[in-house]
Amino acid sequence: MEYVRGKIRNPKYAMQLRDMSGLRWGKITPTDIDGFLDFGGRAFVIIEGKHGSACMTLGQRLALERLCDSCTKASVATLLVICSHTTTGTIDYAELPVVMYRCRQEWRTPGRPITVRQIIDEFLRMNKLELS
C-alpha cells in the first residue's frame, strides 16, 4: 500500500471512538483539533471542521482561540480556520468552505466564498511563506 501524505493510513483505527471522560479537572476536559500545520515554526494553521450548522462549544472556542493567540503573541503567524461540511463520506478539507477564521487575535468572516486551501494559501502569501 502506497503512503500518501495527509491521507489517513489506518481508516479502521480512525473510526474508533475516543473516551476522554477520565481526563477532567473541574469543567476542563480535552478538545480535539481536526488539523494542524506547522510551517517550520514560522507559521501555524489550526483547522476545525463542523458538520452542517453545528457550532463550537464555548470551551472548544476558548481553547482554540487561546492557542491561536498565544502562538501569535510568541511571534508565530497563526491562522485558525473554522470550516463546514455536510458529507457523511470522506471529507476533503481542502475544498471545504471557510465559515470564520481567527488571525492576529481577531475573529473574521470571509467577505467572499473561500475554501480552506485558498485561505491557507493567502495566509502564507501574506506572511511571505511561499510554499508548494
A tleap script that builds the chain and sets N, CA, C and O, in Angstrom:
source leaprc.protein.ff14SB
mol = sequence {
  NMET GLU TYR VAL ARG GLY LYS ILE ARG ASN
  PRO LYS TYR ALA MET GLN LEU ARG ASP MET
  SER GLY LEU ARG TRP GLY LYS ILE THR PRO
  THR ASP ILE ASP GLY PHE LEU ASP PHE GLY
  GLY ARG ALA PHE VAL ILE ILE GLU GLY LYS
  HIE GLY SER ALA CYS MET THR LEU GLY GLN
  ARG LEU ALA LEU GLU ARG LEU CYS ASP SER
  CYS THR LYS ALA SER VAL ALA THR LEU LEU
  VAL ILE CYS SER HIE THR THR THR GLY THR
  ILE ASP TYR ALA GLU LEU PRO VAL VAL MET
  TYR ARG CYS ARG GLN GLU TRP ARG THR PRO
  GLY ARG PRO ILE THR VAL ARG GLN ILE ILE
  ASP GLU PHE LEU ARG MET ASN LYS LEU GLU
  LEU CSER
}
set mol.1.N position { 0.837 -1.188 0.000 }
set mol.1.CA position { 0.000 0.000 0.000 }
set mol.1.C position { 0.880 1.248 0.000 }
set mol.1.O position { 1.773 1.387 0.836 }
set mol.2.N position { 0.625 2.141 -0.929 }
set mol.2.CA position { 1.425 3.359 -1.066 }
set mol.2.C position { 1.015 4.388 -0.019 }
set mol.2.O position { -0.173 4.605 0.220 }
set mol.3.N position { 2.001 5.013 0.598 }
set mol.3.CA position { 1.756 6.048 1.600 }
set mol.3.C position { 1.529 7.381 0.897 }
set mol.3.O position { 2.366 7.815 0.105 }
set mol.4.N position { 0.411 8.029 1.179 }
set mol.4.CA position { 0.095 9.341 0.627 }
set mol.4.C position { 0.021 10.324 1.782 }
set mol.4.O position { -0.811 10.177 2.677 }
set mol.5.N position { 0.900 11.338 1.761 }
set mol.5.CA position { 0.933 12.323 2.844 }
set mol.5.C position { -0.423 12.998 2.985 }
set mol.5.O position { -1.038 13.381 1.990 }
set mol.6.N position { -0.889 13.143 4.231 }
set mol.6.CA position { -2.141 13.821 4.514 }
set mol.6.C position { -3.357 12.911 4.484 }
set mol.6.O position { -4.450 13.326 4.869 }
set mol.7.N position { -3.184 11.694 4.038 }
set mol.7.CA position { -4.289 10.749 3.972 }
set mol.7.C position { -4.228 9.821 5.185 }
set mol.7.O position { -3.144 9.462 5.645 }
set mol.8.N position { -5.393 9.440 5.696 }
set mol.8.CA position { -5.429 8.546 6.857 }
set mol.8.C position { -4.859 7.189 6.467 }
set mol.8.O position { -5.311 6.574 5.501 }
set mol.9.N position { -3.871 6.727 7.216 }
set mol.9.CA position { -3.208 5.455 6.905 }
set mol.9.C position { -4.020 4.243 7.330 }
set mol.9.O position { -4.031 3.227 6.635 }
set mol.10.N position { -4.691 4.343 8.453 }
set mol.10.CA position { -5.448 3.220 9.007 }
set mol.10.C position { -6.883 3.653 9.302 }
set mol.10.O position { -7.200 3.987 10.444 }
set mol.11.N position { -7.764 3.654 8.282 }
set mol.11.CA position { -9.139 4.117 8.487 }
set mol.11.C position { -9.873 3.399 9.617 }
set mol.11.O position { -10.684 4.016 10.307 }
set mol.12.N position { -9.606 2.108 9.820 }
set mol.12.CA position { -10.333 1.386 10.880 }
set mol.12.C position { -9.982 1.946 12.250 }
set mol.12.O position { -10.834 1.963 13.138 }
set mol.13.N position { -8.742 2.407 12.444 }
set mol.13.CA position { -8.370 3.000 13.722 }
set mol.13.C position { -8.925 4.415 13.856 }
set mol.13.O position { -9.256 4.850 14.959 }
set mol.14.N position { -9.027 5.126 12.753 }
set mol.14.CA position { -9.574 6.483 12.787 }
set mol.14.C position { -11.042 6.473 13.176 }
set mol.14.O position { -11.552 7.473 13.681 }
set mol.15.N position { -11.727 5.367 12.952 }
set mol.15.CA position { -13.149 5.261 13.261 }
set mol.15.C position { -13.403 4.893 14.728 }
set mol.15.O position { -14.548 4.903 15.179 }
set mol.16.N position { -12.343 4.570 15.468 }
set mol.16.CA position { -12.519 4.211 16.871 }
set mol.16.C position { -12.986 5.416 17.679 }
set mol.16.O position { -12.489 6.527 17.492 }
set mol.17.N position { -13.949 5.193 18.584 }
set mol.17.CA position { -14.383 6.248 19.487 }
set mol.17.C position { -13.304 6.462 20.544 }
set mol.17.O position { -12.643 5.515 20.970 }
set mol.18.N position { -13.137 7.680 20.948 }
set mol.18.CA position { -12.136 8.021 21.961 }
set mol.18.C position { -12.851 8.517 23.211 }
set mol.18.O position { -13.601 9.492 23.153 }
set mol.19.N position { -12.626 7.857 24.329 }
set mol.19.CA position { -13.257 8.238 25.585 }
set mol.19.C position { -12.244 8.993 26.427 }
set mol.19.O position { -11.259 8.418 26.889 }
set mol.20.N position { -12.486 10.266 26.624 }
set mol.20.CA position { -11.584 11.086 27.415 }
set mol.20.C position { -12.254 11.567 28.691 }
set mol.20.O position { -11.819 12.544 29.301 }
set mol.21.N position { -13.317 10.874 29.091 }
set mol.21.CA position { -14.077 11.295 30.272 }
set mol.21.C position { -13.241 11.241 31.550 }
set mol.21.O position { -13.561 11.931 32.518 }
set mol.22.N position { -12.199 10.451 31.573 }
set mol.22.CA position { -11.328 10.371 32.740 }
set mol.22.C position { -10.321 11.513 32.809 }
set mol.22.O position { -9.583 11.634 33.787 }
set mol.23.N position { -10.288 12.341 31.787 }
set mol.23.CA position { -9.377 13.487 31.750 }
set mol.23.C position { -10.180 14.756 32.008 }
set mol.23.O position { -10.442 15.549 31.103 }
set mol.24.N position { -10.557 14.921 33.258 }
set mol.24.CA position { -11.392 16.054 33.635 }
set mol.24.C position { -10.844 16.703 34.888 }
set mol.24.O position { -10.510 16.020 35.856 }
set mol.25.N position { -10.752 18.021 34.868 }
set mol.25.CA position { -10.338 18.817 36.011 }
set mol.25.C position { -11.370 19.921 36.150 }
set mol.25.O position { -11.300 20.928 35.446 }
set mol.26.N position { -12.329 19.743 37.052 }
set mol.26.CA position { -13.437 20.698 37.166 }
set mol.26.C position { -14.234 20.692 35.875 }
set mol.26.O position { -14.758 19.653 35.472 }
set mol.27.N position { -14.331 21.843 35.222 }
set mol.27.CA position { -15.037 21.949 33.937 }
set mol.27.C position { -14.101 21.747 32.745 }
set mol.27.O position { -14.541 21.808 31.597 }
set mol.28.N position { -12.837 21.513 33.004 }
set mol.28.CA position { -11.852 21.405 31.921 }
set mol.28.C position { -11.746 19.963 31.453 }
set mol.28.O position { -11.442 19.064 32.236 }
set mol.29.N position { -12.004 19.751 30.152 }
set mol.29.CA position { -11.867 18.445 29.504 }
set mol.29.C position { -11.173 18.651 28.165 }
set mol.29.O position { -11.137 19.774 27.662 }
set mol.30.N position { -10.620 17.594 27.576 }
set mol.30.CA position { -9.932 17.738 26.291 }
set mol.30.C position { -10.866 18.175 25.160 }
set mol.30.O position { -12.067 17.907 25.185 }
set mol.31.N position { -10.296 18.839 24.193 }
set mol.31.CA position { -10.983 19.150 22.944 }
set mol.31.C position { -10.156 18.552 21.825 }
set mol.31.O position { -8.989 18.218 22.025 }
set mol.32.N position { -10.741 18.416 20.668 }
set mol.32.CA position { -9.972 17.886 19.547 }
set mol.32.C position { -9.687 18.999 18.545 }
set mol.32.O position { -10.353 20.034 18.522 }
set mol.33.N position { -8.699 18.756 17.736 }
set mol.33.CA position { -8.344 19.643 16.626 }
set mol.33.C position { -8.337 18.756 15.385 }
set mol.33.O position { -7.692 17.708 15.369 }
set mol.34.N position { -9.054 19.175 14.350 }
set mol.34.CA position { -9.144 18.343 13.154 }
set mol.34.C position { -7.885 18.396 12.294 }
set mol.34.O position { -7.563 17.429 11.603 }
set mol.35.N position { -7.186 19.499 12.332 }
set mol.35.CA position { -5.965 19.595 11.539 }
set mol.35.C position { -5.015 20.622 12.112 }
set mol.35.O position { -5.437 21.623 12.690 }
set mol.36.N position { -3.725 20.364 11.947 }
set mol.36.CA position { -2.692 21.294 12.414 }
set mol.36.C position { -1.540 21.252 11.421 }
set mol.36.O position { -1.027 20.180 11.099 }
set mol.37.N position { -1.139 22.415 10.940 }
set mol.37.CA position { 0.006 22.523 10.026 }
set mol.37.C position { 1.091 23.359 10.687 }
set mol.37.O position { 0.810 24.413 11.259 }
set mol.38.N position { 2.320 22.892 10.608 }
set mol.38.CA position { 3.475 23.602 11.152 }
set mol.38.C position { 4.408 23.908 9.992 }
set mol.38.O position { 5.008 23.001 9.417 }
set mol.39.N position { 4.529 25.171 9.652 }
set mol.39.CA position { 5.407 25.592 8.565 }
set mol.39.C position { 6.761 25.990 9.148 }
set mol.39.O position { 7.132 27.163 9.174 }
set mol.40.N position { 7.486 24.968 9.617 }
set mol.40.CA position { 8.841 25.165 10.127 }
set mol.40.C position { 8.925 26.071 11.335 }
set mol.40.O position { 9.953 26.716 11.543 }
set mol.41.N position { 7.871 26.142 12.144 }
set mol.41.CA position { 7.878 27.001 13.316 }
set mol.41.C position { 7.678 28.467 13.000 }
set mol.41.O position { 7.618 29.298 13.907 }
set mol.42.N position { 7.572 28.795 11.710 }
set mol.42.CA position { 7.376 30.198 11.313 }
set mol.42.C position { 5.901 30.550 11.206 }
set mol.42.O position { 5.536 31.721 11.315 }
set mol.43.N position { 5.054 29.561 10.995 }
set mol.43.CA position { 3.607 29.780 10.897 }
set mol.43.C position { 2.887 28.487 11.253 }
set mol.43.O position { 3.358 27.391 10.950 }
set mol.44.N position { 1.744 28.638 11.898 }
set mol.44.CA position { 0.897 27.510 12.247 }
set mol.44.C position { -0.499 27.743 11.670 }
set mol.44.O position { -0.964 28.879 11.576 }
set mol.45.N position { -1.158 26.649 11.286 }
set mol.45.CA position { -2.558 26.698 10.876 }
set mol.45.C position { -3.303 25.625 11.666 }
set mol.45.O position { -2.904 24.461 11.683 }
set mol.46.N position { -4.372 26.027 12.307 }
set mol.46.CA position { -5.228 25.128 13.080 }
set mol.46.C position { -6.551 25.036 12.339 }
set mol.46.O position { -7.129 26.060 11.976 }
set mol.47.N position { -7.038 23.820 12.110 }
set mol.47.CA position { -8.269 23.633 11.343 }
set mol.47.C position { -9.288 22.873 12.189 }
set mol.47.O position { -8.983 21.835 12.776 }
set mol.48.N position { -10.496 23.411 12.237 }
set mol.48.CA position { -11.607 22.754 12.922 }
set mol.48.C position { -12.799 22.701 11.979 }
set mol.48.O position { -13.297 23.735 11.532 }
set mol.49.N position { -13.248 21.497 11.682 }
set mol.49.CA position { -14.393 21.315 10.797 }
set mol.49.C position { -15.636 20.957 11.594 }
set mol.49.O position { -15.569 20.193 12.556 }
set mol.50.N position { -16.756 21.506 11.192 }
set mol.50.CA position { -18.035 21.237 11.843 }
set mol.50.C position { -19.015 20.710 10.805 }
set mol.50.O position { -18.977 21.103 9.639 }
set mol.51.N position { -19.884 19.824 11.240 }
set mol.51.CA position { -20.888 19.258 10.341 }
set mol.51.C position { -22.100 20.183 10.280 }
set mol.51.O position { -22.658 20.558 11.311 }
set mol.52.N position { -22.499 20.545 9.073 }
set mol.52.CA position { -23.678 21.391 8.881 }
set mol.52.C position { -23.540 22.718 9.580 }
set mol.52.O position { -22.542 23.421 9.419 }
set mol.53.N position { -24.551 23.058 10.359 }
set mol.53.CA position { -24.529 24.350 11.054 }
set mol.53.C position { -24.090 24.207 12.509 }
set mol.53.O position { -24.296 25.117 13.312 }
set mol.54.N position { -23.484 23.065 12.853 }
set mol.54.CA position { -23.020 22.858 14.228 }
set mol.54.C position { -22.012 23.941 14.613 }
set mol.54.O position { -21.197 24.367 13.794 }
set mol.55.N position { -22.079 24.367 15.838 }
set mol.55.CA position { -21.168 25.390 16.344 }
set mol.55.C position { -20.178 24.763 17.316 }
set mol.55.O position { -20.415 23.687 17.866 }
set mol.56.N position { -19.085 25.446 17.510 }
set mol.56.CA position { -18.144 25.015 18.536 }
set mol.56.C position { -18.762 25.261 19.904 }
set mol.56.O position { -19.534 26.201 20.090 }
set mol.57.N position { -18.416 24.412 20.849 }
set mol.57.CA position { -18.825 24.695 22.217 }
set mol.57.C position { -17.994 25.881 22.711 }
set mol.57.O position { -16.947 26.194 22.144 }
set mol.58.N position { -18.465 26.525 23.754 }
set mol.58.CA position { -17.725 27.652 24.313 }
set mol.58.C position { -16.325 27.217 24.731 }
set mol.58.O position { -15.351 27.928 24.482 }
set mol.59.N position { -16.223 26.052 25.365 }
set mol.59.CA position { -14.919 25.562 25.814 }
set mol.59.C position { -13.960 25.330 24.661 }
set mol.59.O position { -12.788 25.697 24.747 }
set mol.60.N position { -14.446 24.718 23.569 }
set mol.60.CA position { -13.580 24.480 22.421 }
set mol.60.C position { -13.161 25.797 21.775 }
set mol.60.O position { -12.000 25.973 21.405 }
set mol.61.N position { -14.114 26.721 21.642 }
set mol.61.CA position { -13.787 28.022 21.044 }
set mol.61.C position { -12.717 28.733 21.853 }
set mol.61.O position { -11.755 29.256 21.291 }
set mol.62.N position { -12.880 28.753 23.174 }
set mol.62.CA position { -11.895 29.424 24.026 }
set mol.62.C position { -10.529 28.755 23.940 }
set mol.62.O position { -9.508 29.438 23.864 }
set mol.63.N position { -10.503 27.422 23.952 }
set mol.63.CA position { -9.228 26.706 23.887 }
set mol.63.C position { -8.495 26.997 22.577 }
set mol.63.O position { -7.300 27.295 22.583 }
set mol.64.N position { -9.215 26.910 21.455 }
set mol.64.CA position { -8.569 27.141 20.159 }
set mol.64.C position { -8.171 28.606 19.989 }
set mol.64.O position { -7.111 28.912 19.442 }
set mol.65.N position { -9.025 29.498 20.460 }
set mol.65.CA position { -8.734 30.932 20.403 }
set mol.65.C position { -7.485 31.252 21.220 }
set mol.65.O position { -6.607 31.979 20.757 }
set mol.66.N position { -7.407 30.713 22.425 }
set mol.66.CA position { -6.256 30.977 23.295 }
set mol.66.C position { -4.981 30.380 22.722 }
set mol.66.O position { -3.915 30.987 22.818 }
set mol.67.N position { -5.081 29.197 22.129 }
set mol.67.CA position { -3.923 28.586 21.488 }
set mol.67.C position { -3.433 29.465 20.338 }
set mol.67.O position { -2.242 29.757 20.234 }
set mol.68.N position { -4.352 29.877 19.488 }
set mol.68.CA position { -4.017 30.732 18.351 }
set mol.68.C position { -3.371 32.041 18.815 }
set mol.68.O position { -2.327 32.445 18.301 }
set mol.69.N position { -3.999 32.691 19.781 }
set mol.69.CA position { -3.491 33.971 20.259 }
set mol.69.C position { -2.140 33.835 20.962 }
set mol.69.O position { -1.283 34.708 20.823 }
set mol.70.N position { -1.943 32.759 21.707 }
set mol.70.CA position { -0.661 32.546 22.392 }
set mol.70.C position { 0.468 32.383 21.383 }
set mol.70.O position { 1.561 32.916 21.575 }
set mol.71.N position { 0.204 31.651 20.316 }
set mol.71.CA position { 1.220 31.482 19.271 }
set mol.71.C position { 1.521 32.820 18.600 }
set mol.71.O position { 2.677 33.145 18.330 }
set mol.72.N position { 0.466 33.590 18.335 }
set mol.72.CA position { 0.636 34.909 17.718 }
set mol.72.C position { 1.484 35.812 18.614 }
set mol.72.O position { 2.393 36.490 18.136 }
set mol.73.N position { 1.183 35.817 19.912 }
set mol.73.CA position { 1.940 36.644 20.860 }
set mol.73.C position { 3.397 36.208 20.938 }
set mol.73.O position { 4.271 37.008 21.272 }
set mol.74.N position { 3.660 34.935 20.628 }
set mol.74.CA position { 5.036 34.416 20.629 }
set mol.74.C position { 5.710 34.637 19.268 }
set mol.74.O position { 6.745 34.040 18.971 }
set mol.75.N position { 5.110 35.493 18.459 }
set mol.75.CA position { 5.652 35.879 17.144 }
set mol.75.C position { 5.635 34.762 16.112 }
set mol.75.O position { 6.483 34.726 15.219 }
set mol.76.N position { 4.680 33.854 16.228 }
set mol.76.CA position { 4.478 32.835 15.198 }
set mol.76.C position { 3.156 33.174 14.510 }
set mol.76.O position { 2.101 33.155 15.145 }
set mol.77.N position { 3.211 33.480 13.224 }
set mol.77.CA position { 1.986 33.780 12.472 }
set mol.77.C position { 1.059 32.574 12.588 }
set mol.77.O position { 1.452 31.454 12.263 }
set mol.78.N position { -0.170 32.800 13.051 }
set mol.78.CA position { -1.086 31.683 13.298 }
set mol.78.C position { -2.465 32.000 12.740 }
set mol.78.O position { -3.002 33.094 12.920 }
set mol.79.N position { -3.018 31.004 12.059 }
set mol.79.CA position { -4.355 31.098 11.469 }
set mol.79.C position { -5.201 29.965 12.017 }
set mol.79.O position { -4.792 28.805 11.973 }
set mol.80.N position { -6.371 30.290 12.532 }
set mol.80.CA position { -7.344 29.307 12.999 }
set mol.80.C position { -8.517 29.343 12.028 }
set mol.80.O position { -9.156 30.383 11.867 }
set mol.81.N position { -8.803 28.217 11.381 }
set mol.81.CA position { -9.847 28.146 10.361 }
set mol.81.C position { -10.991 27.266 10.847 }
set mol.81.O position { -10.772 26.129 11.267 }
set mol.82.N position { -12.208 27.793 10.790 }
set mol.82.CA position { -13.410 27.018 11.097 }
set mol.82.C position { -14.129 26.810 9.764 }
set mol.82.O position { -14.474 27.768 9.072 }
set mol.83.N position { -14.348 25.544 9.421 }
set mol.83.CA position { -14.980 25.226 8.147 }
set mol.83.C position { -16.173 24.315 8.392 }
set mol.83.O position { -16.379 23.824 9.502 }
set mol.84.N position { -16.958 24.094 7.339 }
set mol.84.CA position { -18.193 23.350 7.471 }
set mol.84.C position { -18.340 22.326 6.354 }
set mol.84.O position { -17.861 22.529 5.238 }
set mol.85.N position { -19.014 21.213 6.675 }
set mol.85.CA position { -19.301 20.194 5.661 }
set mol.85.C position { -20.625 19.526 5.987 }
set mol.85.O position { -21.112 19.600 7.115 }
set mol.86.N position { -21.203 18.870 4.984 }
set mol.86.CA position { -22.455 18.142 5.189 }
set mol.86.C position { -22.344 16.697 4.719 }
set mol.86.O position { -23.345 15.982 4.666 }
set mol.87.N position { -21.152 16.271 4.385 }
set mol.87.CA position { -20.958 14.926 3.866 }
set mol.87.C position { -20.942 13.877 4.981 }
set mol.87.O position { -20.621 14.174 6.131 }
set mol.88.N position { -21.291 12.662 4.615 }
set mol.88.CA position { -21.152 11.543 5.547 }
set mol.88.C position { -20.027 10.627 5.083 }
set mol.88.O position { -19.673 9.676 5.779 }
set mol.89.N position { -19.467 10.907 3.914 }
set mol.89.CA position { -18.358 10.122 3.381 }
set mol.89.C position { -17.032 10.780 3.716 }
set mol.89.O position { -16.922 11.506 4.704 }
set mol.90.N position { -16.037 10.526 2.897 }
set mol.90.CA position { -14.717 11.123 3.081 }
set mol.90.C position { -14.817 12.637 2.918 }
set mol.90.O position { -15.426 13.127 1.968 }
set mol.91.N position { -14.222 13.364 3.839 }
set mol.91.CA position { -14.277 14.825 3.839 }
set mol.91.C position { -12.990 15.372 3.235 }
set mol.91.O position { -11.906 15.117 3.760 }
set mol.92.N position { -13.094 16.114 2.149 }
set mol.92.CA position { -11.945 16.757 1.513 }
set mol.92.C position { -11.800 18.152 2.127 }
set mol.92.O position { -12.422 19.107 1.663 }
set mol.93.N position { -10.987 18.260 3.158 }
set mol.93.CA position { -10.854 19.521 3.889 }
set mol.93.C position { -10.360 20.657 3.005 }
set mol.93.O position { -10.743 21.804 3.236 }
set mol.94.N position { -9.541 20.395 2.022 }
set mol.94.CA position { -9.031 21.455 1.153 }
set mol.94.C position { -10.158 22.211 0.470 }
set mol.94.O position { -10.044 23.412 0.226 }
set mol.95.N position { -11.244 21.515 0.161 }
set mol.95.CA position { -12.351 22.115 -0.586 }
set mol.95.C position { -13.489 22.638 0.286 }
set mol.95.O position { -14.461 23.189 -0.231 }
set mol.96.N position { -13.381 22.471 1.594 }
set mol.96.CA position { -14.470 22.919 2.470 }
set mol.96.C position { -14.552 24.442 2.529 }
set mol.96.O position { -13.528 25.125 2.488 }
set mol.97.N position { -15.776 24.972 2.625 }
set mol.97.CA position { -15.926 26.416 2.757 }
set mol.97.C position { -15.547 26.888 4.164 }
set mol.97.O position { -15.858 26.235 5.161 }
set mol.98.N position { -14.881 28.018 4.216 }
set mol.98.CA position { -14.497 28.625 5.491 }
set mol.98.C position { -15.696 29.408 6.025 }
set mol.98.O position { -16.264 30.247 5.324 }
set mol.99.N position { -16.073 29.126 7.268 }
set mol.99.CA position { -17.190 29.800 7.919 }
set mol.99.C position { -16.691 31.056 8.631 }
set mol.99.O position { -17.290 32.127 8.537 }
set mol.100.N position { -15.577 30.891 9.348 }
set mol.100.CA position { -14.924 32.010 10.016 }
set mol.100.C position { -13.478 31.629 10.286 }
set mol.100.O position { -13.101 30.461 10.194 }
set mol.101.N position { -12.684 32.623 10.617 }
set mol.101.CA position { -11.279 32.357 10.905 }
set mol.101.C position { -10.769 33.376 11.903 }
set mol.101.O position { -11.363 34.436 12.098 }
set mol.102.N position { -9.654 33.033 12.530 }
set mol.102.CA position { -9.028 33.920 13.504 }
set mol.102.C position { -7.582 34.147 13.087 }
set mol.102.O position { -6.830 33.205 12.835 }
set mol.103.N position { -7.222 35.406 13.023 }
set mol.103.CA position { -5.864 35.791 12.636 }
set mol.103.C position { -5.564 37.115 13.323 }
set mol.103.O position { -6.421 37.997 13.380 }
set mol.104.N position { -4.350 37.256 13.846 }
set mol.104.CA position { -3.952 38.479 14.545 }
set mol.104.C position { -4.917 38.840 15.678 }
set mol.104.O position { -5.254 40.006 15.880 }
set mol.105.N position { -5.345 37.825 16.399 }
set mol.105.CA position { -6.182 37.960 17.582 }
set mol.105.C position { -7.573 38.536 17.305 }
set mol.105.O position { -8.178 39.164 18.174 }
set mol.106.N position { -8.073 38.315 16.083 }
set mol.106.CA position { -9.418 38.776 15.727 }
set mol.106.C position { -10.170 37.701 14.980 }
set mol.106.O position { -9.608 37.045 14.104 }
set mol.107.N position { -11.453 37.508 15.318 }
set mol.107.CA position { -12.330 36.635 14.545 }
set mol.107.C position { -12.801 37.412 13.332 }
set mol.107.O position { -13.123 38.596 13.421 }
set mol.108.N position { -12.836 36.728 12.198 }
set mol.108.CA position { -13.294 37.362 10.965 }
set mol.108.C position { -14.186 36.397 10.193 }
set mol.108.O position { -14.064 35.179 10.318 }
set mol.109.N position { -15.078 36.962 9.398 }
set mol.109.CA position { -15.914 36.190 8.494 }
set mol.109.C position { -15.449 36.517 7.086 }
set mol.109.O position { -15.288 37.692 6.755 }
set mol.110.N position { -15.228 35.505 6.244 }
set mol.110.CA position { -14.762 35.806 4.888 }
set mol.110.C position { -15.743 36.732 4.162 }
set mol.110.O position { -16.958 36.578 4.280 }
set mol.111.N position { -15.208 37.675 3.425 }
set mol.111.CA position { -16.030 38.609 2.657 }
set mol.111.C position { -16.523 38.016 1.351 }
set mol.111.O position { -17.327 38.624 0.645 }
set mol.112.N position { -16.038 36.833 1.036 }
set mol.112.CA position { -16.415 36.129 -0.194 }
set mol.112.C position { -16.263 34.643 0.064 }
set mol.112.O position { -15.553 34.255 0.991 }
set mol.113.N position { -16.911 33.797 -0.731 }
set mol.113.CA position { -16.709 32.352 -0.548 }
set mol.113.C position { -15.235 31.988 -0.732 }
set mol.113.O position { -14.599 32.399 -1.703 }
set mol.114.N position { -14.713 31.222 0.200 }
set mol.114.CA position { -13.304 30.816 0.143 }
set mol.114.C position { -13.154 29.431 0.768 }
set mol.114.O position { -13.810 29.119 1.762 }
set mol.115.N position { -12.298 28.613 0.189 }
set mol.115.CA position { -12.070 27.270 0.704 }
set mol.115.C position { -10.921 27.283 1.714 }
set mol.115.O position { -10.185 28.263 1.830 }
set mol.116.N position { -10.791 26.189 2.429 }
set mol.116.CA position { -9.693 26.050 3.395 }
set mol.116.C position { -8.350 26.190 2.681 }
set mol.116.O position { -7.470 26.902 3.164 }
set mol.117.N position { -8.182 25.529 1.551 }
set mol.117.CA position { -6.917 25.622 0.800 }
set mol.117.C position { -6.629 27.062 0.384 }
set mol.117.O position { -5.500 27.536 0.517 }
set mol.118.N position { -7.636 27.748 -0.112 }
set mol.118.CA position { -7.437 29.121 -0.576 }
set mol.118.C position { -7.051 30.062 0.557 }
set mol.118.O position { -6.168 30.904 0.389 }
set mol.119.N position { -7.706 29.927 1.711 }
set mol.119.CA position { -7.389 30.851 2.804 }
set mol.119.C position { -5.992 30.574 3.352 }
set mol.119.O position { -5.289 31.502 3.752 }
set mol.120.N position { -5.587 29.310 3.372 }
set mol.120.CA position { -4.228 28.995 3.828 }
set mol.120.C position { -3.201 29.545 2.839 }
set mol.120.O position { -2.189 30.114 3.250 }
set mol.121.N position { -3.450 29.381 1.547 }
set mol.121.CA position { -2.537 29.941 0.541 }
set mol.121.C position { -2.412 31.457 0.696 }
set mol.121.O position { -1.311 32.000 0.607 }
set mol.122.N position { -3.533 32.143 0.926 }
set mol.122.CA position { -3.500 33.602 1.125 }
set mol.122.C position { -2.728 33.962 2.391 }
set mol.122.O position { -1.950 34.916 2.393 }
set mol.123.N position { -2.938 33.215 3.456 }
set mol.123.CA position { -2.229 33.429 4.716 }
set mol.123.C position { -0.722 33.272 4.524 }
set mol.123.O position { 0.058 34.078 5.032 }
set mol.124.N position { -0.313 32.237 3.792 }
set mol.124.CA position { 1.115 32.013 3.540 }
set mol.124.C position { 1.709 33.150 2.711 }
set mol.124.O position { 2.806 33.624 3.005 }
set mol.125.N position { 0.990 33.589 1.677 }
set mol.125.CA position { 1.468 34.719 0.862 }
set mol.125.C position { 1.592 35.979 1.710 }
set mol.125.O position { 2.587 36.698 1.631 }
set mol.126.N position { 0.571 36.237 2.523 }
set mol.126.CA position { 0.548 37.426 3.373 }
set mol.126.C position { 1.744 37.433 4.333 }
set mol.126.O position { 2.264 38.493 4.684 }
set mol.127.N position { 2.167 36.251 4.748 }
set mol.127.CA position { 3.292 36.134 5.678 }
set mol.127.C position { 4.605 35.773 4.980 }
set mol.127.O position { 5.576 35.360 5.614 }
set mol.128.N position { 4.603 35.941 3.659 }
set mol.128.CA position { 5.805 35.706 2.832 }
set mol.128.C position { 6.401 34.318 3.059 }
set mol.128.O position { 7.611 34.154 3.215 }
set mol.129.N position { 5.504 33.319 3.071 }
set mol.129.CA position { 5.917 31.922 3.246 }
set mol.129.C position { 5.471 31.115 2.033 }
set mol.129.O position { 4.727 30.143 2.170 }
set mol.130.N position { 5.916 31.509 0.861 }
set mol.130.CA position { 5.548 30.813 -0.359 }
set mol.130.C position { 6.057 29.379 -0.304 }
set mol.130.O position { 7.263 29.142 -0.236 }
set mol.131.N position { 5.144 28.442 -0.332 }
set mol.131.CA position { 5.481 27.013 -0.316 }
set mol.131.C position { 4.639 26.306 -1.357 }
set mol.131.O position { 3.564 26.784 -1.722 }
set mol.132.N position { 5.122 25.169 -1.837 }
set mol.132.CA position { 4.319 24.421 -2.813 }
set mol.132.C position { 3.700 23.213 -2.178 }
set mol.132.O position { 2.988 22.461 -2.844 }
savepdb mol mol.pdb
quit
